[in-house]
Amino acid sequence: MNLRRLGGPVIAVLVGLAVYALWPKEKRSPEDEVRELVSTLVHRAEARDVGGLLEPVSENFKGGGFGKQELKQLVVGQFFRAQQIVVLNPVLDVSVSSPTEAHFKGQFLLGRDGAAPEGTRYEIEADLKKTGDRWQIVSATWSR
């Protein structure tokens, strides 16, 4: 194959990749960032990724009488009892009080193999703070 004929398409692909990489990204609102975080947490729970699930939880977390370590033990216990986990989040209300403070309240349906067919419904509320470019969960309450 002639190298001269290949040069044009290769240059065009490289220019296209450069334009894509340098194109300005849409700035997301704090509400969108919190919604994306919750979505990520749902996926991590379904993947049984304990470390990933607790990564955005603040070291100073307080909720339901638990600190971060106790919350980790609770999550590991839930994961240990099931081979498969499905989490649905049909309702999520997010409120942002400042660019660095937010709150969410949502319903989460947790289904595990071996559990009741309808699963377990949890109401979860959490307060978040943004440090740098990361949201962290600083407190939470939950009920069935």
C-alpha positions as a Python dict, from the first residue, in 0.01 Angstrom:
ca = {
    (1, 'M'): (0, 0, 0),
    (2, 'N'): (124, 348, -80),
    (3, 'L'): (221, 554, 227),
    (4, 'R'): (110, 877, 58),
    (5, 'R'): (-246, 749, 28),
    (6, 'L'): (-250, 653, 395),
    (7, 'G'): (-120, 991, 516),
    (8, 'G'): (-440, 1185, 445),
    (9, 'P'): (-682, 961, 634),
    (10, 'V'): (-440, 927, 928),
    (11, 'I'): (-407, 1305, 955),
    (12, 'A'): (-785, 1347, 932),
    (13, 'V'): (-841, 1097, 1216),
    (14, 'L'): (-577, 1268, 1433),
    (15, 'V'): (-730, 1611, 1372),
    (16, 'G'): (-1076, 1471, 1457),
    (17, 'L'): (-949, 1324, 1783),
    (18, 'A'): (-776, 1650, 1876),
    (19, 'V'): (-1092, 1854, 1810),
    (20, 'Y'): (-1300, 1612, 2020),
    (21, 'A'): (-1052, 1620, 2309),
    (22, 'L'): (-1020, 1999, 2307),
    (23, 'W'): (-1389, 2078, 2253),
    (24, 'P'): (-1528, 2268, 2556),
    (25, 'K'): (-1724, 2038, 2785),
    (26, 'E'): (-2067, 2139, 2910),
    (27, 'K'): (-2052, 2261, 3269),
    (28, 'R'): (-2279, 2055, 3488),
    (29, 'S'): (-2484, 2205, 3768),
    (30, 'P'): (-2419, 2096, 4128),
    (31, 'E'): (-2757, 1918, 4118),
    (32, 'D'): (-2649, 1719, 3811),
    (33, 'E'): (-2321, 1629, 3984),
    (34, 'V'): (-2507, 1496, 4290),
    (35, 'R'): (-2748, 1297, 4069),
    (36, 'E'): (-2449, 1149, 3884),
    (37, 'L'): (-2285, 1058, 4217),
    (38, 'V'): (-2600, 877, 4334),
    (39, 'S'): (-2621, 692, 4001),
    (40, 'T'): (-2257, 589, 4038),
    (41, 'L'): (-2324, 465, 4391),
    (42, 'V'): (-2617, 255, 4268),
    (43, 'H'): (-2395, 93, 4004),
    (44, 'R'): (-2118, 29, 4258),
    (45, 'A'): (-2365, -133, 4497),
    (46, 'E'): (-2487, -364, 4221),
    (47, 'A'): (-2124, -450, 4142),
    (48, 'R'): (-2066, -520, 4515),
    (49, 'D'): (-1778, -271, 4511),
    (50, 'V'): (-1745, -184, 4881),
    (51, 'G'): (-1441, 43, 4835),
    (52, 'G'): (-1600, 231, 4547),
    (53, 'L'): (-1928, 262, 4732),
    (54, 'L'): (-1761, 415, 5038),
    (55, 'E'): (-1512, 630, 4845),
    (56, 'P'): (-1734, 944, 4850),
    (57, 'V'): (-1823, 896, 5218),
    (58, 'S'): (-1641, 1149, 5438),
    (59, 'E'): (-1402, 1022, 5704),
    (60, 'N'): (-1611, 1228, 5951),
    (61, 'F'): (-1939, 1067, 5838),
    (62, 'K'): (-2217, 1039, 6094),
    (63, 'G'): (-2549, 874, 6031),
    (64, 'G'): (-2788, 637, 6199),
    (65, 'G'): (-2548, 602, 6492),
    (66, 'F'): (-2273, 491, 6254),
    (67, 'G'): (-1936, 630, 6156),
    (68, 'K'): (-1769, 540, 5827),
    (69, 'Q'): (-1618, 215, 5961),
    (70, 'E'): (-1950, 92, 6101),
    (71, 'L'): (-2120, 182, 5773),
    (72, 'K'): (-1860, -27, 5590),
    (73, 'Q'): (-1937, -324, 5815),
    (74, 'L'): (-2309, -283, 5748),
    (75, 'V'): (-2252, -275, 5371),
    (76, 'V'): (-2020, -577, 5379),
    (77, 'G'): (-2285, -767, 5577),
    (78, 'Q'): (-2549, -686, 5315),
    (79, 'F'): (-2318, -791, 5031),
    (80, 'F'): (-2208, -1108, 5213),
    (81, 'R'): (-2564, -1237, 5236),
    (82, 'A'): (-2632, -1215, 4862),
    (83, 'Q'): (-2475, -1336, 4542),
    (84, 'Q'): (-2660, -1082, 4329),
    (85, 'I'): (-2781, -734, 4420),
    (86, 'V'): (-3014, -508, 4225),
    (87, 'V'): (-3076, -148, 4331),
    (88, 'L'): (-3351, 69, 4186),
    (89, 'N'): (-3381, 441, 4255),
    (90, 'P'): (-3728, 549, 4135),
    (91, 'V'): (-3743, 876, 4333),
    (92, 'L'): (-3457, 1119, 4395),
    (93, 'D'): (-3498, 1479, 4510),
    (94, 'V'): (-3183, 1690, 4514),
    (95, 'S'): (-3159, 2037, 4667),
    (96, 'V'): (-2850, 2255, 4652),
    (97, 'S'): (-2816, 2527, 4914),
    (98, 'S'): (-2479, 2659, 4792),
    (99, 'P'): (-2215, 2559, 4536),
    (100, 'T'): (-2054, 2343, 4808),
    (101, 'E'): (-2355, 2209, 5003),
    (102, 'A'): (-2633, 1979, 4888),
    (103, 'H'): (-2894, 1738, 5018),
    (104, 'F'): (-3071, 1446, 4860),
    (105, 'K'): (-3368, 1236, 4958),
    (106, 'G'): (-3460, 926, 4767),
    (107, 'Q'): (-3626, 590, 4761),
    (108, 'F'): (-3403, 293, 4695),
    (109, 'L'): (-3531, -59, 4633),
    (110, 'L'): (-3277, -324, 4725),
    (111, 'G'): (-3330, -669, 4579),
    (112, 'R'): (-3107, -961, 4673),
    (113, 'D'): (-3123, -1322, 4574),
    (114, 'G'): (-3280, -1513, 4857),
    (115, 'A'): (-3468, -1205, 4983),
    (116, 'A'): (-3841, -1144, 4964),
    (117, 'P'): (-3954, -1106, 4600),
    (118, 'E'): (-4050, -741, 4643),
    (119, 'G'): (-3713, -653, 4796),
    (120, 'T'): (-3663, -394, 5064),
    (121, 'R'): (-3750, -27, 5024),
    (122, 'Y'): (-3528, 229, 5194),
    (123, 'E'): (-3578, 603, 5232),
    (124, 'I'): (-3234, 761, 5238),
    (125, 'E'): (-3151, 1125, 5307),
    (126, 'A'): (-2798, 1258, 5294),
    (127, 'D'): (-2609, 1584, 5329),
    (128, 'L'): (-2313, 1645, 5101),
    (129, 'K'): (-2024, 1890, 5094),
    (130, 'K'): (-1804, 1963, 4797),
    (131, 'T'): (-1431, 1981, 4856),
    (132, 'G'): (-1231, 2068, 4549),
    (133, 'D'): (-1412, 1895, 4264),
    (134, 'R'): (-1553, 1604, 4471),
    (135, 'W'): (-1881, 1570, 4656),
    (136, 'Q'): (-1860, 1386, 4988),
    (137, 'I'): (-2143, 1244, 5194),
    (138, 'V'): (-2107, 1386, 5545),
    (139, 'S'): (-2426, 1258, 5707),
    (140, 'A'): (-2717, 1034, 5623),
    (141, 'T'): (-3031, 882, 5768),
    (142, 'W'): (-3224, 585, 5638),
    (143, 'S'): (-3539, 398, 5720),
    (144, 'R'): (-3739, 110, 5579),
}
